[in-house]
């Protein structure tokens, strides 16, 4: 049985991850971890006591799934240089500096990192490059990306929206992120080069992403709607089972799903 530890175990995604580990054969939940000042520390969940000791989590686990905060993720990744356990990172809001550190850590142990662990989104990322190459700026197609999430989401735009924007922009003949417009206001006509990346935060929306190509006469939309966080947690557990026996290196869901 593969022992999986969860960092950020009492967050909305953390709870769903714990459920997915329990529901998946060939793996068990080995440690549930939260920050030191978490009000539920010491209480029992899923048959385990909630703890805050990253080293104990690393010692007792074969692989760690981390959907926490940027500072917690980087701290765990640094400590893991001594343990070299595979990490699956789904933390949002990571800075360029954070991502550079994660790339460095992947020289010591294997890491899967993705802005989104749903199979559907990763399939969309795979086919979007070809679609955007056809529906390009030179063929007079405008590009817009709109994402919807719940009111509690802190980072805007979402990491998924940024990844969709990066792939679609480059394939359609635009510069990323230079040509991106993050929200619009004022009175002016859009340029041919620019593309919008717009974030909506409302209610309990799990996650919706729209990639829109439009020209005079037609519109093509690629849409992904998540109905439950389970779609993300199941993908993250699949990534954990895939990476557990890998050597050092940085991987994405593209490698996990072989797409």
KOLVO-334190 format. One record per residue: x, y, z of N, C-alpha, C in turn; residue number from 1. Coordinates in Angstrom, 3 decimals, decimal comma. Atoms other than C-alpha are relative to their C-alpha. Layout:
// KOLVO-334190
[r [X Y Z] [X Y Z] [X Y Z] NUM];
...
***
This chain:
// KOLVO-334190
[r [0,837 -1,193 0,000] [0,000 0,000 0,000] [0,880 1,254 0,000] 1];
[r [-0,728 -1,261 0,069] [1,273 3,454 -0,927] [-0,513 0,928 1,094] 2];
[r [0,362 -0,878 -1,108] [1,307 5,753 2,106] [0,044 1,450 -0,487] 3];
[r [0,113 -1,368 0,511] [0,102 9,269 1,194] [-0,282 0,969 1,146] 4];
[r [0,211 -1,069 -0,971] [0,470 12,308 3,445] [-0,618 1,209 -0,682] 5];
[r [0,679 -1,175 0,555] [-1,677 15,418 2,927] [0,418 1,242 0,780] 6];
[r [-0,346 -1,286 -0,604] [-0,312 18,907 3,631] [-1,096 0,996 -0,347] 7];
[r [1,166 -0,857 0,202] [-3,089 21,447 4,110] [-1,282 -0,812 0,091] 8];
[r [1,037 1,038 -0,019] [-5,428 18,640 5,157] [-1,383 0,491 0,409] 9];
[r [1,309 -0,470 -0,437] [-8,247 20,766 6,620] [-0,540 1,135 -0,855] 10];
[r [0,556 -0,945 0,958] [-8,674 23,143 3,703] [-1,081 -0,674 -0,834] 11];
[r [1,058 0,578 0,833] [-11,507 22,668 1,199] [0,540 -1,111 -0,895] 12];
[r [-0,593 1,039 0,838] [-9,224 20,751 -1,150] [0,635 -1,100 0,846] 13];
[r [-0,644 0,989 -0,852] [-7,376 19,030 1,686] [-0,960 -1,075 0,470] 14];
[r [1,011 0,963 -0,442] [-10,546 17,401 2,999] [-0,389 -0,922 -1,152] 15];
[r [0,363 0,814 1,159] [-11,457 16,242 -0,508] [1,120 -0,964 -0,360] 16];
[r [-1,137 0,878 0,265] [-7,953 14,836 -0,988] [0,015 -1,191 0,957] 17];
[r [0,040 1,088 -0,978] [-8,240 12,812 2,215] [-1,064 -1,019 -0,387] 18];
[r [1,071 0,909 0,420] [-11,548 11,363 1,018] [0,416 -0,824 -1,216] 19];
[r [-0,401 0,705 1,215] [-10,058 10,475 -2,375] [1,051 -1,062 0,280] 20];
[r [-0,993 1,013 -0,371] [-7,081 8,692 -0,809] [-0,693 -1,206 0,617] 21];
[r [0,713 1,090 -0,671] [-9,419 6,640 1,379] [-0,797 -0,834 -1,004] 22];
[r [0,840 0,697 0,980] [-11,602 5,765 -1,627] [0,799 -0,716 -1,080] 23];
[r [-0,833 0,568 1,060] [-8,654 4,690 -3,819] [0,733 -1,239 0,507] 24];
[r [-0,701 1,215 -0,403] [-7,322 1,154 -3,668] [1,507 0,178 -0,192] 25];
[r [-1,467 0,027 0,086] [-3,593 0,502 -3,265] [0,665 1,169 0,711] 26];
[r [-0,648 -1,071 -0,764] [-3,048 3,562 -1,030] [-0,753 0,231 1,310] 27];
[r [0,598 -0,324 -1,301] [-3,693 4,675 2,556] [0,431 1,403 0,405] 28];
[r [-0,318 -1,311 -0,555] [-3,743 8,008 4,364] [0,957 -0,200 1,169] 29];
[r [-1,034 0,251 -1,004] [-0,560 8,181 6,461] [0,176 1,143 0,992] 30];
[r [-0,191 -1,154 -0,894] [-0,448 11,719 7,927] [-0,812 1,154 -0,547] 31];
[r [0,733 -1,207 0,393] [-2,682 14,792 7,866] [0,622 1,181 0,731] 32];
[r [-0,827 -1,074 -0,545] [-0,833 18,066 8,379] [-0,626 1,370 -0,259] 33];
[r [0,429 -1,387 0,119] [-1,762 21,695 8,989] [1,032 0,914 0,665] 34];
[r [-0,918 -0,960 -0,623] [-0,029 24,864 10,156] [-0,033 -0,158 1,523] 35];
[r [-0,159 0,219 -1,436] [1,143 24,960 13,786] [-1,121 0,629 0,829] 36];
[r [1,028 -0,688 -0,782] [-1,572 27,395 14,920] [-1,422 -0,355 -0,451] 37];
[r [1,345 0,372 0,469] [-4,481 25,585 13,263] [-0,870 -0,399 1,195] 38];
[r [0,850 0,252 -1,181] [-7,426 25,455 15,711] [-0,416 -1,457 0,188] 39];
[r [0,418 1,399 -0,116] [-8,139 21,770 14,976] [1,156 -0,952 0,261] 40];
[r [-1,144 0,869 -0,273] [-4,637 20,466 15,677] [-0,264 -0,880 1,225] 41];
[r [0,206 0,955 -1,080] [-4,761 17,350 17,846] [-1,310 -0,746 -0,077] 42];
[r [1,285 0,682 0,156] [-8,288 16,407 16,790] [0,130 -1,132 -1,014] 43];
[r [-0,038 1,162 0,879] [-9,027 13,154 14,971] [-0,895 0,184 -1,216] 44];
[r [0,727 -0,021 1,263] [-10,085 13,075 11,324] [0,472 -1,184 -0,837] 45];
[r [-0,347 1,121 0,876] [-10,201 10,062 8,992] [0,845 -1,048 0,713] 46];
[r [-0,746 0,986 -0,772] [-8,797 7,907 11,795] [1,411 0,427 0,359] 47];
[r [-1,342 -0,514 -0,308] [-5,698 10,101 12,210] [-0,111 1,281 0,813] 48];
[r [-0,046 -1,240 -0,767] [-4,734 12,911 14,566] [0,641 1,094 -0,857] 49];
[r [-0,547 -1,108 0,785] [-4,221 16,251 12,815] [1,258 0,530 0,665] 50];
[r [-1,274 -0,468 -0,523] [-0,597 17,291 13,239] [0,562 1,165 -0,779] 51];
[r [-0,648 -1,129 0,674] [1,789 20,048 12,200] [1,497 -0,231 -0,192] 52];
[r [-1,423 0,330 0,088] [5,132 18,234 12,052] [0,326 -0,519 -1,396] 53];
[r [-0,310 0,370 1,384] [6,351 18,211 8,449] [0,978 -1,164 -0,071] 54];
[r [-0,985 1,080 0,033] [9,271 15,936 9,259] [-0,642 -1,339 0,330] 55];
[r [0,709 1,235 -0,322] [6,999 13,340 10,860] [-0,847 -0,455 -1,187] 56];
[r [0,778 0,342 1,187] [4,767 13,489 7,777] [0,894 -0,631 -1,062] 57];
[r [-0,918 0,525 1,014] [7,745 12,926 5,485] [0,528 -1,385 0,399] 58];
[r [-0,503 1,298 -0,458] [9,058 10,048 7,621] [-1,040 -1,108 -0,172] 59];
[r [1,044 1,027 -0,034] [5,711 8,248 7,687] [-0,693 -0,200 -1,345] 60];
[r [0,701 0,035 1,284] [4,745 8,735 4,019] [0,935 -0,372 -1,145] 61];
[r [-0,752 0,303 1,221] [5,851 7,453 0,616] [-0,065 1,150 -0,998] 62];
[r [0,201 -1,122 0,907] [4,528 10,526 -1,209] [-0,908 1,005 0,706] 63];
[r [0,780 -1,064 -0,628] [3,047 13,890 -0,160] [-0,793 0,744 -1,065] 64];
[r [0,797 -0,904 0,833] [0,180 15,793 -1,771] [-0,165 1,302 0,772] 65];
[r [-0,015 -1,307 -0,665] [0,376 19,514 -0,968] [-0,908 0,985 -0,734] 66];
[r [0,883 -1,077 0,465] [-2,556 21,886 -1,564] [-0,132 0,966 1,174] 67];
[r [0,014 -0,867 -1,173] [-1,651 24,456 1,086] [0,166 1,463 -0,406] 68];
[r [-0,301 -1,392 0,332] [-0,164 27,955 0,846] [1,414 0,072 -0,564] 69];
[r [-1,359 -0,090 0,548] [2,937 29,162 -1,034] [1,097 -0,127 1,051] 70];
[r [-1,056 0,062 -1,017] [4,947 29,657 2,167] [0,122 -1,401 0,588] 71];
[r [-0,028 1,363 -0,542] [3,956 26,225 3,529] [0,590 -0,982 -0,998] 72];
[r [-0,523 0,886 1,039] [4,725 24,515 0,208] [1,513 0,115 -0,116] 73];
[r [-1,451 -0,208 0,142] [8,181 26,064 -0,077] [0,736 -0,512 1,232] 74];
[r [-0,618 0,507 -1,231] [8,975 25,248 3,558] [0,090 -1,517 -0,027] 75];
[r [0,007 1,467 0,089] [7,955 21,607 3,059] [1,001 -0,491 -1,039] 76];
[r [-0,909 0,412 1,074] [9,889 21,362 -0,201] [1,461 0,136 0,419] 77];
[r [-1,368 -0,199 -0,498] [13,014 22,703 1,509] [0,366 -1,107 0,988] 78];
[r [-0,253 1,077 -0,974] [12,752 20,243 4,419] [0,179 -1,341 -0,704] 79];
[r [-0,010 1,285 0,706] [12,187 17,421 1,925] [1,316 -0,283 -0,717] 80];
[r [-1,313 0,267 0,578] [15,694 17,850 0,533] [0,735 -1,072 0,804] 81];
[r [-0,644 1,008 -0,848] [16,753 15,643 3,466] [-0,679 -1,367 -0,112] 82];
[r [0,765 1,244 0,035] [14,038 13,011 2,857] [-0,229 -0,517 -1,420] 83];
[r [0,129 0,346 1,423] [13,647 13,076 -0,938] [-1,251 -0,829 -0,307] 84];
[r [1,273 0,645 0,290] [10,010 11,977 -0,931] [-0,677 0,706 -1,179] 85];
[r [0,704 -0,630 1,115] [7,969 12,588 -4,115] [-1,080 0,961 0,505] 86];
[r [1,022 -0,993 -0,344] [5,737 15,668 -3,941] [-0,956 0,188 -1,169] 87];
[r [1,017 -0,408 0,975] [2,484 16,437 -5,761] [-0,512 1,346 0,483] 88];
[r [0,306 -1,367 -0,436] [1,935 20,207 -5,614] [-1,167 0,569 -0,802] 89];
[r [1,139 -0,660 0,632] [-1,400 21,857 -6,308] [-0,267 1,367 0,600] 90];
[r [0,137 -1,307 -0,633] [-0,855 25,037 -4,295] [-0,121 1,097 -1,045] 91];
[r [0,189 -1,115 0,925] [-2,092 28,187 -6,050] [0,664 1,263 0,547] 92];
[r [-0,583 -1,272 -0,411] [-0,629 31,695 -5,967] [1,501 -0,006 0,154] 93];
[r [-1,462 0,054 -0,081] [3,008 30,610 -6,275] [0,613 1,106 -0,856] 94];
[r [-0,688 -1,064 0,733] [5,332 33,435 -7,349] [1,047 -0,583 -0,950] 95];
[r [-1,082 0,439 0,883] [8,035 33,259 -10,006] [1,162 -0,543 0,822] 96];
[r [-1,084 0,445 -0,865] [10,552 32,933 -7,196] [-0,318 -1,370 0,609] 97];
[r [0,418 1,299 -0,543] [8,565 30,080 -5,646] [0,169 -1,100 -1,039] 98];
[r [-0,109 1,007 1,064] [8,395 28,233 -8,968] [1,457 -0,308 -0,327] 99];
[r [-1,425 0,229 0,240] [12,131 28,721 -9,458] [0,583 -0,916 1,078] 100];
[r [-0,473 0,865 -1,084] [12,765 27,140 -6,050] [-0,485 -1,440 -0,183] 101];
[r [0,547 1,341 0,228] [10,474 24,213 -6,875] [0,771 -0,711 -1,103] 102];
[r [-0,811 0,576 1,069] [12,395 23,653 -10,108] [1,353 -0,458 0,541] 103];
[r [-1,287 0,371 -0,612] [15,618 23,630 -8,075] [-0,146 -1,257 0,860] 104];
[r [0,216 1,161 -0,867] [14,178 21,153 -5,550] [-0,185 -1,281 -0,811] 105];
[r [0,227 1,200 0,831] [13,251 18,798 -8,408] [1,306 -0,645 -0,442] 106];
[r [-1,301 0,626 0,245] [16,978 18,184 -8,849] [0,348 -1,019 1,086] 107];
[r [-0,268 0,904 -1,123] [16,837 16,287 -5,524] [-1,020 -1,135 0,093] 108];
[r [1,065 0,997 -0,106] [13,522 14,409 -5,758] [-1,087 0,333 -1,020] 109];
[r [1,006 -0,245 1,037] [10,535 14,031 -8,107] [-1,161 0,868 0,491] 110];
[r [1,115 -0,889 -0,316] [7,811 16,680 -8,166] [-0,966 0,020 -1,182] 111];
[r [1,045 -0,293 0,974] [4,516 16,806 -10,031] [-0,635 1,316 0,423] 112];
[r [0,639 -1,277 -0,312] [3,159 20,355 -10,202] [-0,954 0,351 -1,130] 113];
[r [1,009 -0,343 0,998] [0,016 21,493 -11,959] [-0,938 1,044 0,584] 114];
[r [1,000 -0,950 -0,491] [-2,373 24,453 -11,692] [-1,369 -0,636 0,142] 115];
[r [1,310 0,648 -0,011] [-5,237 22,003 -12,150] [0,199 -1,505 -0,234] 116];
[r [-0,200 1,440 0,102] [-5,436 18,229 -11,636] [-1,169 -0,734 -0,631] 117];
[r [1,106 0,689 0,669] [-8,666 17,527 -13,509] [0,466 -0,542 -1,344] 118];
[r [-0,353 0,604 1,284] [-8,349 15,208 -16,496] [-0,506 0,875 -1,142] 119];
[r [0,574 -0,818 1,059] [-10,637 17,450 -18,535] [0,804 1,238 -0,314] 120];
[r [-0,798 -1,205 0,225] [-8,591 20,606 -18,056] [1,321 -0,345 -0,661] 121];
[r [-1,291 0,359 0,578] [-5,365 18,819 -18,858] [-0,127 -0,483 -1,442] 122];
[r [0,263 0,320 1,396] [-6,880 17,398 -22,038] [-0,189 1,278 -0,801] 123];
[r [0,188 -1,289 0,667] [-7,961 20,931 -22,931] [1,334 0,693 -0,237] 124];
[r [-1,323 -0,593 0,168] [-4,428 22,211 -22,342] [0,754 -0,663 -1,153] 125];
[r [-0,705 0,742 1,039] [-3,168 19,495 -24,673] [-0,471 0,361 -1,401] 126];
[r [0,533 -0,276 1,340] [-5,492 20,337 -27,580] [-0,054 1,483 -0,330] 127];
[r [0,156 -1,440 0,227] [-5,541 24,110 -27,106] [1,085 0,572 -0,908] 128];
[r [-1,102 -0,519 0,817] [-2,152 24,673 -28,733] [-0,312 -0,132 -1,485] 129];
[r [0,344 0,195 1,406] [-3,334 23,181 -32,031] [-1,142 0,916 -0,412] 130];
[r [1,152 -0,833 0,324] [-6,647 25,041 -31,916] [0,399 1,470 -0,133] 131];
[r [-0,406 -1,404 0,029] [-5,012 28,383 -31,148] [0,884 0,306 -1,197] 132];
[r [-0,817 -0,207 1,195] [-2,554 27,895 -34,006] [-0,834 0,229 -1,236] 133];
[r [0,916 -0,192 1,133] [-5,490 27,712 -36,405] [-0,794 1,289 0,166] 134];
[r [0,824 -1,187 -0,288] [-7,592 30,429 -34,743] [0,912 1,131 0,476] 135];
[r [-1,103 -0,865 -0,399] [-4,692 32,844 -34,737] [-0,301 1,487 -0,176] 136];
[r [0,079 -1,451 0,156] [-4,180 36,584 -34,515] [0,080 0,381 -1,470] 137];
[r [-0,167 -0,324 1,422] [-3,071 36,618 -38,161] [-1,236 -0,320 -0,826] 138];
[r [1,270 0,300 0,674] [-6,441 35,123 -39,149] [-1,134 0,853 0,561] 139];
[r [0,937 -0,992 -0,531] [-8,143 37,983 -37,266] [-0,915 -0,560 1,085] 140];
[r [0,779 0,504 -1,129] [-9,356 35,936 -34,294] [0,462 0,676 1,290] 141];
[r [-0,275 -0,533 -1,334] [-9,568 37,692 -30,937] [0,041 -1,159 0,992] 142];
[r [-0,127 1,008 -1,058] [-8,678 35,734 -27,810] [-0,407 0,612 1,332] 143];
[r [0,401 -0,417 -1,339] [-10,346 36,074 -24,413] [-0,072 -1,228 0,904] 144];
[r [0,084 1,076 -0,989] [-10,123 33,954 -21,260] [-0,753 0,534 1,211] 145];
[r [0,826 -0,391 -1,146] [-12,730 34,157 -18,507] [-0,063 -1,175 0,968] 146];
[r [0,092 1,067 -0,998] [-12,682 32,186 -15,262] [-0,887 0,431 1,160] 147];
[r [0,908 -0,198 -1,133] [-15,202 31,835 -12,434] [0,430 -0,899 1,148] 148];
[r [-0,260 0,800 -1,193] [-14,433 30,709 -8,889] [-0,790 0,548 1,183] 149];
[r [0,734 -0,370 -1,204] [-15,944 30,887 -5,413] [0,583 1,251 0,654] 150];
[r [-0,371 -1,267 -0,639] [-15,776 33,996 -3,259] [1,217 -0,093 0,917] 151];
[r [-1,101 0,170 -0,945] [-13,091 32,501 -0,986] [1,371 -0,117 -0,675] 152];
[r [-1,274 0,190 0,703] [-10,424 32,038 -3,670] [0,815 1,285 0,059] 153];
[r [-0,820 -1,189 -0,250] [-7,546 34,400 -2,941] [0,755 0,479 -1,231] 154];
[r [-0,820 -0,423 1,140] [-5,488 34,381 -6,146] [-0,871 0,265 -1,225] 155];
[r [0,703 -0,362 1,242] [-6,754 36,088 -9,304] [1,016 0,556 -0,993] 156];
[r [0,793 1,105 0,530] [-6,588 35,092 -12,086] [0,488 -1,337 0,569] 157];
[r [-0,381 1,329 -0,485] [-6,488 31,393 -11,286] [1,244 -0,493 -0,733] 158];
[r [-1,163 0,589 0,662] [-3,373 29,391 -12,052] [-0,376 -0,709 -1,284] 159];
[r [0,470 0,673 1,207] [-5,402 27,399 -14,568] [-0,227 1,000 -1,124] 160];
[r [0,239 -1,034 1,012] [-6,507 30,565 -16,378] [1,311 0,524 -0,574] 161];
[r [-1,296 -0,494 0,465] [-2,905 31,751 -16,567] [0,673 -1,010 -0,925] 162];
[r [-0,599 1,025 0,862] [-1,774 28,420 -18,024] [-0,722 -0,063 -1,335] 163];
[r [0,768 -0,045 1,246] [-4,586 28,473 -20,581] [0,401 1,217 -0,825] 164];
[r [-0,383 -1,228 0,686] [-3,633 32,053 -21,428] [1,380 -0,117 -0,635] 165];
[r [-1,372 0,154 0,507] [0,052 31,204 -21,842] [0,021 -0,840 -1,282] 166];
[r [-0,007 0,905 1,154] [-0,595 28,315 -24,233] [-0,740 0,617 -1,181] 167];
[r [0,805 -0,561 1,082] [-3,344 30,033 -26,254] [0,652 1,228 -0,611] 168];
[r [-0,626 -1,231 0,503] [-1,472 33,325 -26,528] [1,180 -0,322 -0,913] 169];
[r [-1,195 0,318 0,790] [1,791 31,847 -27,758] [-0,357 -0,683 -1,311] 170];
[r [0,370 0,734 1,215] [0,113 29,499 -30,244] [-0,759 0,869 -0,993] 171];
[r [0,778 -0,868 0,888] [-2,091 32,275 -31,634] [0,791 1,196 -0,491] 172];
[r [-0,855 -1,055 0,524] [0,849 34,594 -32,333] [0,107 1,221 0,878] 173];
[r [-0,084 -1,110 -0,939] [0,769 36,775 -29,233] [1,140 -0,224 0,984] 174];
[r [-1,046 0,092 -1,008] [3,300 37,510 -26,526] [-0,636 -0,130 1,377] 175];
[r [0,497 0,203 -1,355] [2,660 36,211 -23,038] [1,125 0,252 0,994] 176];
[r [1,255 -0,644 -0,392] [2,306 37,923 -20,628] [-0,151 1,432 -0,504] 177];
[r [-0,025 -1,414 0,384] [3,091 41,202 -22,384] [-1,311 0,482 -0,616] 178];
[r [1,228 -0,415 0,681] [-0,115 41,269 -24,468] [-1,268 -0,250 0,815] 179];
[r [1,175 0,301 -0,828] [-2,407 40,198 -21,621] [-0,559 1,262 0,633] 180];
[r [0,700 -1,071 -0,700] [-4,983 42,605 -20,224] [-0,802 -0,654 1,117] 181];
[r [0,654 0,627 -1,147] [-6,066 41,616 -16,722] [-1,122 0,899 0,499] 182];
[r [1,125 -0,883 -0,282] [-9,496 43,231 -16,559] [0,041 1,209 -0,915] 183];
[r [0,061 -1,158 0,893] [-10,650 46,231 -18,583] [-0,820 1,110 0,620] 184];
[r [0,795 -1,168 -0,336] [-11,875 49,729 -17,914] [0,417 1,140 -0,916] 185];
[r [-0,326 -1,146 0,845] [-11,934 53,061 -19,723] [-0,690 -0,076 -1,348] 186];
[r [0,608 -0,090 1,325] [-12,884 54,022 -23,255] [1,100 -0,120 -1,042] 187];
[r [-0,967 0,220 1,074] [-10,699 52,525 -25,953] [-0,342 -1,303 -0,708] 188];
[r [0,205 1,224 0,767] [-10,843 49,881 -28,655] [1,171 -0,944 0,240] 189];
[r [-1,064 0,973 -0,224] [-8,908 46,669 -28,106] [0,943 -0,036 -1,192] 190];
[r [-0,952 0,175 1,087] [-5,765 46,085 -30,133] [-0,075 -1,429 -0,519] 191];
[r [-0,008 1,342 0,588] [-5,230 43,081 -32,379] [0,828 -0,963 0,828] 192];
[r [-0,917 0,853 -0,749] [-2,442 41,788 -30,157] [-0,534 -0,382 1,372] 193];
[r [0,363 0,228 -1,386] [-4,087 42,045 -26,779] [-1,009 -1,143 0,162] 194];
[r [1,010 0,985 -0,358] [-6,120 39,338 -25,061] [-0,334 0,184 1,467] 195];
[r [0,447 -0,228 -1,358] [-8,180 39,571 -21,918] [0,046 -1,258 0,846] 196];
[r [0,064 1,074 -0,986] [-7,838 37,411 -18,820] [-0,821 0,550 1,165] 197];
[r [0,973 -0,608 -0,896] [-10,855 38,100 -16,634] [-0,422 -0,981 1,077] 198];
[r [0,310 0,859 -1,142] [-11,630 36,711 -13,159] [-1,303 0,434 0,669] 199];
[r [1,243 -0,209 -0,736] [-15,045 36,387 -11,498] [0,091 -0,765 1,313] 200];
[r [0,000 0,648 -1,312] [-15,338 35,607 -7,767] [-1,387 0,171 0,609] 201];
[r [1,371 -0,101 -0,484] [-18,838 34,776 -6,545] [-0,486 -1,314 0,593] 202];
[r [0,698 1,143 -0,568] [-20,753 32,417 -4,287] [0,880 -1,209 0,237] 203];
[r [-0,706 1,259 -0,249] [-19,693 28,781 -4,206] [0,408 -0,693 -1,299] 204];
[r [-0,389 0,568 1,292] [-18,627 28,295 -7,854] [1,297 -0,792 0,170] 205];
[r [-1,190 0,852 -0,147] [-16,167 25,380 -7,890] [1,104 0,453 -0,953] 206];
[r [-0,989 -0,445 0,984] [-14,412 26,461 -11,090] [-0,514 -0,159 -1,413] 207];
[r [0,373 0,044 1,406] [-15,283 27,342 -14,663] [1,031 0,805 -0,795] 208];
[r [-0,975 -0,681 0,857] [-12,897 28,301 -17,473] [-0,513 0,031 -1,434] 209];
[r [0,442 -0,208 1,372] [-13,744 29,702 -20,898] [1,163 0,568 -0,809] 210];
[r [-0,976 -0,544 0,960] [-11,280 30,158 -23,763] [-0,786 0,324 -1,263] 211];
[r [0,863 -0,488 1,076] [-12,936 32,233 -26,472] [0,847 0,512 -1,159] 212];
[r [-0,576 -0,515 1,236] [-11,773 32,743 -30,049] [-1,154 0,565 -0,825] 213];
[r [1,109 -0,598 0,740] [-13,918 35,154 -32,028] [0,520 0,940 -1,076] 214];
[r [-0,289 -0,919 1,092] [-13,761 36,973 -35,348] [-1,324 0,526 -0,525] 215];
[r [1,232 -0,528 0,558] [-16,276 38,887 -37,438] [-0,724 -1,123 -0,729] 216];
[r [0,766 1,046 0,659] [-18,847 36,225 -38,245] [-0,118 -1,303 0,766] 217];
[r [0,132 1,244 -0,767] [-18,185 33,414 -35,732] [0,753 0,079 1,315] 218];
[r [-0,652 0,115 -1,313] [-17,141 32,461 -32,219] [0,157 -1,468 0,338] 219];
[r [-0,280 1,362 -0,454] [-15,519 29,253 -30,957] [0,388 0,085 1,469] 220];
[r [-0,283 -0,002 -1,430] [-15,490 28,514 -27,227] [0,406 -1,390 0,482] 221];
[r [-0,379 1,204 -0,723] [-13,673 25,898 -25,198] [-0,385 0,237 1,461] 222];
[r [0,549 -0,210 -1,334] [-15,405 25,452 -21,844] [0,269 -1,224 0,880] 223];
[r [-0,109 1,065 -0,992] [-14,572 23,428 -18,753] [-0,686 0,464 1,275] 224];
[r [0,699 -0,292 -1,242] [-16,867 23,346 -15,718] [0,221 -1,143 0,985] 225];
[r [-0,182 0,998 -1,054] [-15,934 21,538 -12,533] [-1,251 -0,041 0,858] 226];
[r [1,201 0,146 -0,808] [-18,978 20,171 -10,713] [0,322 -0,293 1,457] 227];
[r [-0,395 0,383 -1,349] [-17,049 19,009 -7,656] [1,513 0,062 0,117] 228];
[r [-1,443 0,012 -0,237] [-13,614 19,354 -6,095] [0,581 -1,405 -0,138] 229];
[r [-0,467 1,374 0,121] [-13,433 15,570 -6,329] [0,751 -0,222 -1,311] 230];
[r [-0,702 0,173 1,279] [-12,377 15,891 -9,979] [1,472 0,389 0,114] 231];
[r [-1,396 -0,408 -0,217] [-9,211 17,671 -8,772] [0,720 -0,983 0,929] 232];
[r [-0,650 0,880 -0,974] [-8,530 15,390 -5,818] [0,306 -1,374 -0,595] 233];
[r [-0,253 1,297 0,638] [-8,871 12,194 -7,865] [1,213 0,086 -0,925] 234];
[r [-1,154 -0,176 0,875] [-6,370 13,560 -10,395] [1,295 0,107 0,784] 235];
[r [-1,201 -0,151 -0,824] [-3,929 14,509 -7,635] [0,437 -1,341 0,585] 236];
[r [-0,348 1,333 -0,514] [-4,105 11,015 -6,114] [0,580 -0,856 -1,120] 237];
[r [-0,559 0,728 1,146] [-3,528 9,528 -9,575] [1,438 0,435 -0,253] 238];
[r [-1,370 -0,503 0,174] [-0,460 11,775 -9,878] [0,925 -0,550 1,083] 239];
[r [-0,812 0,521 -1,104] [0,773 10,606 -6,461] [0,393 -1,454 -0,246] 240];
[r [-0,296 1,409 0,273] [0,520 6,939 -7,438] [0,953 -0,147 -1,187] 241];
[r [-0,878 0,033 1,175] [2,295 7,710 -10,730] [1,431 0,391 0,362] 242];
[r [-1,335 -0,569 -0,252] [5,217 9,683 -9,266] [0,763 -0,723 1,099] 243];
[r [-0,617 0,547 -1,204] [5,913 7,549 -6,192] [1,285 -0,766 -0,286] 244];
[r [-1,213 0,770 0,322] [8,539 5,399 -7,954] [0,892 0,684 -1,034] 245];
[r [-0,805 -0,727 0,979] [9,971 8,071 -10,237] [1,282 0,522 0,632] 246];
[r [-1,246 -0,614 -0,436] [13,477 9,443 -10,026] [-0,227 1,499 0,090] 247];
[r [0,106 -1,453 -0,100] [14,163 13,133 -9,453] [-0,407 0,609 -1,342] 248];
[r [0,443 -0,677 1,213] [12,684 15,593 -11,951] [-1,294 0,756 0,242] 249];
[r [1,213 -0,810 -0,068] [9,857 18,061 -12,552] [-0,975 -0,493 -1,061] 250];
[r [0,988 0,585 0,893] [6,668 16,638 -14,084] [-1,308 0,776 0,061] 251];
[r [1,328 -0,608 0,034] [3,230 17,853 -15,091] [-1,034 -1,101 -0,196] 252];
[r [1,057 0,991 0,259] [-0,127 16,138 -15,566] [0,063 -0,527 -1,421] 253];
[r [-0,167 0,501 1,364] [0,778 15,815 -19,218] [0,749 -1,331 0,013] 254];
[r [-0,739 1,267 -0,113] [3,301 13,127 -18,259] [-0,824 -1,048 0,759] 255];
[r [0,808 0,935 -0,785] [0,981 11,577 -15,677] [-1,057 -0,675 -0,868] 256];
[r [1,089 0,514 0,837] [-1,837 11,176 -18,213] [0,468 -0,488 -1,365] 257];
[r [-0,566 0,413 1,279] [0,493 10,491 -21,168] [-0,777 0,600 -1,167] 258];
[r [0,718 -0,701 1,072] [-1,164 13,122 -23,369] [0,886 1,088 -0,594] 259];
***
